[in-house]
């Protein structure tokens, strides 16, 4: 088991223990603020008035006075809008600004989540010079001694990295809403397939911006965990930026998945699904095109020129007083075209960015709960909103209990200092936890991965895309960042999460039927057993050690995967069904309920079909063969002596899900689930 699984538990214990010495304030939708004046933590005396969500978030900003971190990306500051993200750091050897760009719908030919690319910004003078003094550590907004040469702040209220030196100030941030695309009409239109990152600089400097392609054509892919045959890498394409071309004065590169696209078809066939028989289950990887373009935005749109066959933009040694750069990241799924169409589309963004700055999506309004919704009535995860709206949804702030009775002045002073420090630490961790979930999950195509969704580092020398444990999604880890989303009011984050599993559902239904085909316990149409460890399209990982198995016979004996840790571990589906119902009860959206309810009903159908038998003596459920999480495994499904009966987690899940399905009001969902009343009574 991954040690990371226990972090939320330890955090919870820490909070409970400290509540003895704290007054805990949870502000939701503008509740009353703190009345007593408290000592400021450095960003304005926010505690002497009603604090806003932005105030509370900024009280947990991260400030560095030197870039002491390693250049493998492990010390980067994370920014993002929930779809587009970047690791941001300053190279402590060259003083260059470095960005590692990513997007939630970017996958290579083998289904591995990979980075869009790496950018390097060479400022002259450099942003870091170890021989000169750093800014004071107590300057949380990078103000203070003007002679100080380096201060870097992560503002988690706006997902912005600010860097200040004696000569240059730099801001790196992601646009929260959909960028604009020129479509030939009178005004550009928002396009939710893309996202933007901005780099603004002012001062006195020369600049060279370079894309650093790192995928090597024909090299064996290092992204092997979870795959039987990871294949070879294919290089990105850097687009010609010669004068007179449509992408002059821009850095543009892309990756087109079209060579050796075998992973999806081989995985399908290896688990009993002939791709030719399932045309409604398309390959989500082969034909996907993704990349980015860097261009100057008005008013300073002629400061830089192209060099190195389109791989660089440079001021050619000229001193600039400022520069505004827009990085547009665009993904086209297989159904929407190829590399040629991607190039045509990215030109529209480049043209738009040369004409007008990005603006909010006017096609969106707020529903009754304040969540963005398309005017047509269907929800869109990237409709226009603001960071202020997001931060005002909810916030957590702990303050020390200064009224503890203690006659000893020394002890009282010591307790005050300890409680103040602990209160700040717990508040910071709560704010950081929500921030990371928002910038990776608010508008994401894929769910947040436990082994690095948007933020990975080259820790082992295996490259920017490598991650331990590979590309698979472990349910027990995937669920964790989303547990607080409903209480925090982050309906958009929960919707992105549920959308991920809704897209997976038809694949899971087909795999479930194939897994038990021709057996006494065969499952009919519409049943979904969500396995503990899966690909992002809902099948078992093809790996022998982590999933179904390589060159494994189909069907396997009693539908058992080769990996005994997850052989009959389908509890996650019940928990996913609970989260569907939690979403309904938390926000009351009828649209959401009817959209996501098929997940819950397919899971319940699978459990009813998989274990129809009743114990002859008790007339209660007889769930065998089964498995209780990864711990109590079914080593041999042919005998009860080596295989559990009536898994307690599964029983608990059924006890929780079935009554809530039955209780759904007809006004919200016209389907009646009263037929589940008797099965509910028969659960042990």
Secondary structure by P-SEA (a helix, b strand, c coil): cccccaaaaaaaaaaaaaccccbbbbbcccccccccccccccccccccccccaaaaaacbbbbbcccccccccccbbbbbcccbbbbbbccccccbbbbbccccccccccccccccbbbbbbcccccccccccccccccccccccccccbbbbbccccbbbbbbcccbbbbbbbcccbbbbbccccbbbbbccbbbbbbbbbccccbbbbbbbccccccccccccccccccbbbbbbbbbbcccccccccccccccccccccaaaaaaaaaccccccccccccccccbbbbbbbbbcccccccccccccccccccccccccbbbbbbbbbbbccccccaaaaaaaaaaaaaaaaccccccccccccccccccccccccccccccccaaaaaaccbbbbbcccccccccaaaaaaaaaaaaaaaaaaaaaaaaaaaaaaaccccccccccccccccccccccccccccccccccccccccccccccccccaaaaaaaaaaaaaaaaaaaaaaaaaacccccccccccccccccccccccccccccccccccccccccccccccccccccccaaaaaaaaaaaaaaaacccaaaaaacaaaaaaaaaaaaaacccccccccccccccccccccccccccccccccccccaaaaaaaaccaaaaaaccccccccccccaaaaaaacc
